[in-house]
Amino acid sequence: MPLTLTACGGGGSDTGTDPGSTEQVTSLSILDYYNNDPDKLLVQKGLDTCAKQLGITIDREVVPGDTLIAKVLQQASSKTLPDVLMLDNPDIQQIAATGALAPLGTYGITGDGIQEGVVQAATYDGELYGAQPVTNTIAIFYNKDILAKAGIEPPTTWAELKDSAKKLTQGKQYGFAFDGTADYEGAWQFLPAMWTNGGDETNLKTPEVAEALQLWKDLVDSGAASKSVVTWGQGDVADQFKAGRAAMMLNGPWNIPSLSQEKDLNWGTATFPVNKEGQASVAPLGGEAWTVPVTGDDAKQAKAAEFVKCLNSDDVAMQFAKDRSVIPTNLELAKKYAAEVPEMAAFATQVATARSRTGKLGEKWPDTAKIIYSGMQLTLTGQAPAADAMAKAGAQ
């Protein structure tokens, strides 16, 4: 995608540093990709709460997720950006690099008290450009009844994961399910194994990365995970778990509402296991942040910043968290949330040590993610051993 756009405001390189009076602002336009319920409706609740607090009306546009960035880049070129823009957190640095976003520090919005990885994802060239009220990550879901019947506890190490998954595999039931697809979801699901083992996205040709690939390969080769994981998206993985065809799965808290509707499904959650003693379980941070585009209208930008600040207030963040089964990015609020919503405790724990995908690579993350999921596919389909897969994928 082009990253060399001209300045987006009517005043050339103006980034709205003079907030101006906001009293005259009575409405704001908003763009996001929550285009399906229940998220569309649940996010609307938060937007309406802040609109009421600020005494304004909002004009909201929602688009499919895979079209948002192209639309934003087009709007930036044509100087038609909305007043408030939601971005997936790995995309913030890319859009900030174009000059399309105003730094939030201009309006007194900081990352104080917010999970470090979330702040890193929203920071470009030393400036904070996005404020993210809630986040998500991935962890292990397990069927309590199946594990109890087999006398197995949730795994805490890779050795336990492989051993337990093998023992839990019988008939049409696999022990473990994960997403091994050749896309960003597949890369996202590989990160807990890679990062927990000390692998790093800045160098994918290390033994630590190869060991993580081998874990996925061992699970499939032993029959503990289906060979179909190379085509299973995260939704497919959840369907396998709900149907009793997987005793454990790697997935995110967005599945909790649908899992809770399965009256006969007794499930629990646990953090991703470690390979060796002394390691910490590390998973990726997901979720979306709210930004203030550069529109050239100082008063509207200032009002938009007030709106973003409201969306990140404790009350609204907690509302989002409880309604949507996600986790507050404010670490103290996350602790309170975990105490009030016990089924989210494992995810709150996982978030505390989680990392952003763009924290080290910034705008280069998408290209690296392609190498990760391509190397993973090469290994899972037997086209390259784990030790050589990433090098082969990078050369393609």
LUMVEX-74639 format. One record per residue (C-alpha): x negated, y, z negated; residue in one letter. Coordinates in steps of 0.5 Angstrom, whole numbers, plus 500, padded with zeros to 3 digits. Example, Ala and Ser with C-alpha at 12.3 -4.5 7.8 and 13.67 -1.06 7.14 Angstrom:
BEGIN
475491484A;473498486S;
This chain:
BEGIN
500500500M;497507501P;494510495L;493517499T;499521499L;499529498T;501532492A;509531491C;511537488G;514543491G;508547488G;502543491G;498540486S;503542480D;504537475T;509541471G;504543466T;509549464D;515546461P;520552462G;527552459S;531546459T;537549457E;539550464Q;538543466V;545539465T;544533469S;538528471L;537523477S;534516475I;531510479L;530503477D;531496479Y;536493474Y;541492479N;544485476N;548484470D;547483464P;541488465D;544493469K;549494464L;545493458L;540498460V;546503462Q;548503454K;541506453G;541511458L;548513456D;546514449T;540519451C;544522456A;549524450K;544526445Q;541531450L;548533453G;547532460I;550527465T;546522469I;546520476D;543513477R;541509483E;539502482V;535498488V;532491488P;526490485G;522488491D;524494494T;522499489L;515501490I;516502498A;522507496K;518510491V;512511496L;517514501Q;520519496Q;513521494A;512523501S;518526503S;518530496K;525527494T;523523488L;528522482P;527526475D;526519471V;523513474L;522506472M;516502474L;514495472D;508496468N;503493473P;505498478D;504505474I;497506475Q;498505483Q;503510483I;500515478A;494515483A;498518488T;499524484G;507522484A;507522476L;506527471A;502526465P;506525459L;501528454G;503535457T;510534454Y;507531447G;508524449I;503519446T;501512445G;501512438D;503506434G;504502441I;501496443Q;494497446E;496493452G;502497454V;498503453V;493501457Q;497499463A;501506463A;494510463T;490512469Y;484516469D;485517461G;492520462E;498516459L;504516465Y;509511462G;512510456A;515503455Q;520502449P;520494450V;516489453T;516481454N;511476455T;511468455I;511462450A;512455449I;520453448F;521446446Y;527442445N;527441437K;532434438D;527431443I;521433439L;524431432A;526424435K;519423438A;516425431G;512430435I;510437432E;510443437P;503443440P;497448437T;492446442T;491444449W;489436447A;496436443E;499439449L;497434454K;498428449D;505430447S;507432454A;505425456K;509422450K;515426451L;515424459T;520418460Q;525417465G;527423469K;525427463Q;518431463Y;514433457G;512440460F;515444465A;511451468F;511455474D;506454479G;508457485T;504461490A;506468488D;506473482Y;510469477E;505463478G;499468477A;503471471W;504464468Q;497462469F;494467465L;496464458P;491458459A;486463463M;486468457W;486464451T;480460454N;476466455G;477467462G;477474465D;480477471E;474480473T;470474474N;474468476L;468463478K;467462471T;467455467P;473458462E;477459468V;476452471A;478449465E;484453465A;486450472L;484443470Q;489444464L;494445469W;492439474K;491434468D;498435466L;501434473V;496428474D;498425468S;505425470G;507430464A;509435468A;512434475S;509435482K;514440483S;512445479V;508448485V;515450488T;519452481W;520459479G;521461472Q;528460473G;527453476D;523451470V;529454465A;534450469D;530444468Q;529445460F;537447460K;538440463A;534436459G;529434464R;523438460A;522437453A;518443453M;517449458M;513456458L;517461459N;520468457G;525471452P;529473458W;532466458N;534466451I;542469452P;543463457S;539458453L;544460447S;550458451Q;548451451E;551449445K;548442445D;541445446L;537446440N;531449441W;525453438G;519457440T;511457439A;505461441T;501458447F;496453444P;489454444V;483450447N;478450442K;478452434E;477460433G;480462440Q;486467439A;493465444S;493471449V;499472454A;501477459P;505483457L;511484462G;516490462G;518496465E;516503463A;519510464W;516516468T;517523469V;515524477P;512531479V;518534483T;516541482G;522543478D;519545471D;525545467A;528538470K;521535469Q;521537461A;528535460K;526528464A;520528459A;525529453E;530523456F;524519456V;522520449K;529518447C;529512451L;522510447N;525512440S;526507435D;534506435D;534506443V;528501443A;531496438M;538497441Q;534494448F;530489444A;537486441K;541486447D;536484452R;532479448S;525483449V;520486444I;519493441P;512495443T;512499437N;508494433L;511496426E;518496429L;516489432A;515486425K;522489423K;525486429Y;522479428A;524479421A;531481423E;531476429V;528470427P;528466434E;524472437M;518471432A;514467436A;514472442F;513478437A;507474435T;505473442Q;506480444V;501483438A;495479442T;498480449A;494484454R;496488460S;495485467R;492492470T;488493463G;481492467K;483492474L;488497475G;490498482E;486492484K;490487480W;495485485P;489483490D;486479484T;493476482A;493473489K;487469489I;489467482I;495463485Y;492461491S;486458487G;492455482M;495452488Q;489449491L;488445485T;495443484L;496440491T;489437491G;486441496Q;480444492A;477441485P;478446479A;471448479A;471451486D;478453487A;478460485M;471461490A;475458496K;481462495A;477468494G;474467501A;480465505Q;
